[in-house]
Amino acid sequence: MGSAFADFYDGWEAYTKGNYKTALKEWLPISEQGDAEAQFNLAGMYAKGYGVMIDDKEAIYWYKKSAEQGYAKAQYNLGVMYLIGNGVNKSLSDAKHWLSLAYDNGIEDVEILWNKYELWNY
């Protein structure tokens, strides 16, 4: 666990300095081992093209891995991707599922999307 913790923070330090290749090198192995926060950060890199080509499918893959472990920010981002059909087929019922979990896990901004898209209907 100590090594994964160090790798995560080495990755974070590199990421905050714009050294995305090093962040990727640090986060990929611990993401593959199941670190939800590293998975979330890796997903964001693919979503934004930081150190990698933009790849919405890869972003979805990592957001989902993180979200399935209960990582609220990943649940929120995954819900938004389903809401707008970014990297996945647009699905308001899938958006509702992930956004509801995110809300239950403390992401209050969900309420805005919930009301705007009337997700209670799905």
ChimeraX attribute file (.defattr): number of C-alpha atoms within 10 A of each C-alpha:
attribute: neighborCount
match mode: 1-to-1
recipient: residues
	/A:1	7
	/A:2	7
	/A:3	9
	/A:4	17
	/A:5	12
	/A:6	12
	/A:7	20
	/A:8	23
	/A:9	16
	/A:10	16
	/A:11	24
	/A:12	21
	/A:13	15
	/A:14	18
	/A:15	20
	/A:16	10
	/A:17	10
	/A:18	13
	/A:19	15
	/A:20	21
	/A:21	15
	/A:22	16
	/A:23	27
	/A:24	22
	/A:25	14
	/A:26	22
	/A:27	26
	/A:28	19
	/A:29	16
	/A:30	20
	/A:31	23
	/A:32	13
	/A:33	12
	/A:34	14
	/A:35	19
	/A:36	24
	/A:37	21
	/A:38	28
	/A:39	28
	/A:40	27
	/A:41	26
	/A:42	25
	/A:43	28
	/A:44	22
	/A:45	22
	/A:46	21
	/A:47	21
	/A:48	14
	/A:49	15
	/A:50	18
	/A:51	16
	/A:52	14
	/A:53	11
	/A:54	15
	/A:55	16
	/A:56	19
	/A:57	15
	/A:58	17
	/A:59	27
	/A:60	25
	/A:61	18
	/A:62	25
	/A:63	29
	/A:64	23
	/A:65	22
	/A:66	27
	/A:67	26
	/A:68	15
	/A:69	14
	/A:70	16
	/A:71	20
	/A:72	25
	/A:73	21
	/A:74	29
	/A:75	29
	/A:76	26
	/A:77	23
	/A:78	29
	/A:79	29
	/A:80	22
	/A:81	23
	/A:82	24
	/A:83	23
	/A:84	14
	/A:85	14
	/A:86	16
	/A:87	17
	/A:88	14
	/A:89	12
	/A:90	15
	/A:91	17
	/A:92	21
	/A:93	16
	/A:94	18
	/A:95	27
	/A:96	25
	/A:97	18
	/A:98	28
	/A:99	31
	/A:100	21
	/A:101	21
	/A:102	25
	/A:103	18
	/A:104	12
	/A:105	15
	/A:106	11
	/A:107	16
	/A:108	11
	/A:109	12
	/A:110	21
	/A:111	13
	/A:112	10
	/A:113	16
	/A:114	17
	/A:115	10
	/A:116	9
	/A:117	14
	/A:118	12
	/A:119	18
	/A:120	11
	/A:121	9
	/A:122	12
